[in-house]
Amino acid sequence: MYQRIPSPRWITASLLALGITTPALAQDDDPIKVGILHSLSGTMAISESTLKDTVEMLIEQQNERGGLLGRELEPVVVDPASDWPLFAERARELLEQEEVDVIFGNWTSVSRKAVLPVMEELNGLLFYPVQYEGEESSENVFYTGAAPNQQSIPAVNYLHDQVGVERWVLAGTDYVFPRTTNRILEAYLKDEFGVADEDIMVNYTPFGHSDWQNIVSEIKRFGSEGKKTAVVSTINGDANVPFYRELGNQGIDAADIPVMAFSVGEQELSGIDTGPLVGHLAAWNYFMSVDTDANYDFIDAWIEYNDDEEVVTNDPMEAHYIGFNMWTEAVRKAGTTDVDAVKDAIIGVSVPNLSGGYATMMPNHHITKPVMVGEIQDNGQFAVVWETPSTVAGDAWSDYLPDSRDLIADWRKPMECGNYNVEEGECMGSDAEEQAEEALSED
Amino acid sequence: MRIPCTLMGQTRCHAAMTRIVNLWLLCLLLIALPFAAMAQDDADDGQALLEALDVRSFQDKAEAIEAIIQSEDERANDWLQALLDGDLQRHKDDGRFVIITDNVGREWPARDALTGEDVGEISRRELSRIDINNALRSQLRSALSMVELYTGERDERLDAAEGLIGDVDDELADSLESRLDDEADADVRNRLNQALAVYRLEQGEMDAVETLSGSLNSDVRIALSRAAEGEGAVADAARAALVDIEQKLKVNRGLETLYFGLSMGSVLVLAAIGLAITFGVMGVINMAHGELIMLGAYSTWMMQQLLPGHPGLAVLLSIPVGFLVSALVGVIIERSVIQHLKGRPLETLLATFGVSLILQQLVRTVVSPLNRTVTTPEWMSGSVAINDALSLTLNRLYIMAFAVLVFVGLILIMRRTRLGLEVRAVTQNRAMARSMGIRATRVDILTFALGSGVAGLAGVALAQLTNVGPNLGQSYIIDSFMVVVFGGVGNLWGTLVAGLSLGVINQILEPWAGAVLAKILVLVFIILFIQKRPRGLFPQKGRAAEG
């Protein structure tokens, strides 16, 4: 009806009126838009597609419970197709065109680095569900996966204290997560346990490496020098299947040289015959085999949602479960989906995790998690053999690296800083732009 | 009930916690006493022995296992073996211990752990397994191997004796001496002698070094290095023995690298040989070659799904099935895309690249974006030991043999059959061949089907080595082109030699350059080589070269 009135003055007035009324309308009826930024095609689809389904399931469940603030939740799914620069474009599309209130997404660190400047520029909210190398804390990102002190450090402690390991093989895929993690671990092993240089072997392989004969045989030699040896593996994704097959075939038994993996979960194991791998280890904050009612309910819902008895759950799925519940809790607390209000409200929010405890959002945008070590069973599941007595708070900046030792992150007022240097007493400020450029150019 | 410090499975338990645990155990004992008494009535200590296993703490389980070993119960062996295999389970309702005899499906047949009587099938939901960890696993294994040393078959005795090297103490030494007198088999005797010699070496006996010299066993080497650190005649002898051993190890390491190289090479040959036909002989740049390999791998998975419980048979059957599936898809690609782009290599390249993306996404959508499990049959897993330092992995031996068979088959087809003759005729001079009455289109289809089918065969083999997933093909397409170009386009022998030599070069470079750098070096080497000899290792000569 506005179009019928030709006068420009009227148009201005009506636009003004629209401008005033729309937010009120939106508050009442419009659905709350939840962006999902996970690759559905390309190399990362193998890991990320299940996370998209997880968020969709969580949204569906939330809507069955009556939505949020009396409004429906609506998923907005985009496919960044495992293409890192495309992640940034899609994130921009979600925030600018779709105007989503929150985004759940990303898997690889390089894709996260790519969207970081977009998130900060457009003031979005991103929940990142995967264990990562740390050394980052953005005002607009919430890290619900493990930081290194919530996965690798406790795992190495377990190997040293419980298994008695004295020689270490740090094997990883050649990219930022393994390189940073191994840098932290090497420093940690030398400082804490006094491990000598010749007792650490570091090995990097390209993505999707498939010929492991030489490396496995080298590990075997390295481990037959009389000292208890373990492999700490940050080998990523697809390369694991041929790696574990070669281990099995060359007869490396978990009792002799255990392999502790940080990137191998139930989903990765579902592509391998685990018979020869029984006893090899993985460190996570959640295992599908965790014996709690909350977990059984989640698994049942997941099986029903997929209509497939064989589906598995894994750690990043739990991270999304926690992140999603934290976000809804914070929205309820703030009474609005406004990004700034939610950002303030979410710090200190506690929600149940799937292993019978609680996860709390810390001021550095990382959460508290229990750390568990599981042994691979012949049915493709892990049996938990060790667990931290209480939850561990995620540390954005590692204490074991010289350049990050003095940094802390605290997004509460008045500090509001992701990298405050306690020695110099000043905030280093955001360098998301450079980080993104660096990450993308390295790739 | 969770006891935090036992959860951590460690010895240094808090004192206060110990008290709580003791109280808790006392309670348990009081509750359990009547039951225990009942079990006693059945004249059985077994129930109590097994009962002790059903605790959360691995430390307590270790003690319970020790108690079973010490009990000299005649069923102990059976229990320990079942515990090791994860077959010892407890019924959730009546608390009875059973041993599962088959754990496929949801209903498992079982027998009573105490009486041995058959108890029929039990749903897996009603059972809880007695979990073990690595430490318990090795404890169980060493306990069982001692039994096997006396009662097992020859191979079991051999393994048991080998496991003892480096683990002999005063007590064991005497019983081993007596065992040695009864042992008939020479190999087992040899192992036992070595195990005893390591023990005697630790006691500082000179003649032990002589027994041990030349052995490639890593425990022997460790013992000798320890002895060599000291002073005196024994240390000198140990040092001399070590030098000799190091020499032998070097030879073995060289042989091992050669084997690794040949096996990697045979994988490269398998992946590339199909391309050698479509690209090399027909001149078609088929970027979807990798996806044809992937389809072959998926056929293996499909056959295993169709034949559950017979992974070996499924793998054998998937050889023809994989060939046919990939050949069929190849024909479809040839008819729908490639034939229209004849003589336009750049367009063919782009179009087939598109086809490869379509095929990948198709598999993602139809099957799943997740990797599929392909089970390795029993006869293909493990390795054959040549000596203590050198063993060859079986799956790769099979794949090498398979590569040879495929290669010989292809050579025979190209040289000895009418199809081969026609293919060679068409590639050398299409117009002339046609005027001689050869139906060139039919030959095109058959050749492309053959090349695609061989890619499918490569997929069947690769399913035993790597991921069966939508991305499988991508990782092999570059390597395949590399091998074909390096070997000389249009020459099957060139592909063979190029594949094998690239594999060996790669494996030689890898230990000192690292996997990433080794790959780069190989690529640089090929680029330089192609600069010098643009037609590859074995260029085609004469008129064919112009075709």
Interface residues (C-beta under 8 A of the other chain):
Chain A: L40 S41 T43 A45 I46 S49 T50 D161 Q162 V163 D174 N203 Y204 T205 P206 G208 H209 S210 D211 Q213 N214 I215 S217 E218 S224 E225 G226 D238 V241 P242 R245 E246 G248 N249 Q250 G251 A254 A255 P258 Q267 E268 S270 G271 I272 D273 P276 V278 G279 E375 Q377 D378 A383 V385 W386 E387 P389
Chain B: P4 C5 L7 M8 G9 Q10 F58 G86 D131 N133 N134 A135 R137 S138 R141 S218 R221 I222 S225 R226 E256 T257 F260 S263 M264 V267 Q361 R364 P369 L370 N371 R372 T373 V374 T375 T376 S381 G382 S383 S391 T393 L394 N395 R396 L465 T466 N467 V468 G469 P470 N471 Q474 S475 N506 Q507 E510 P511 G514 A515 V516 K519
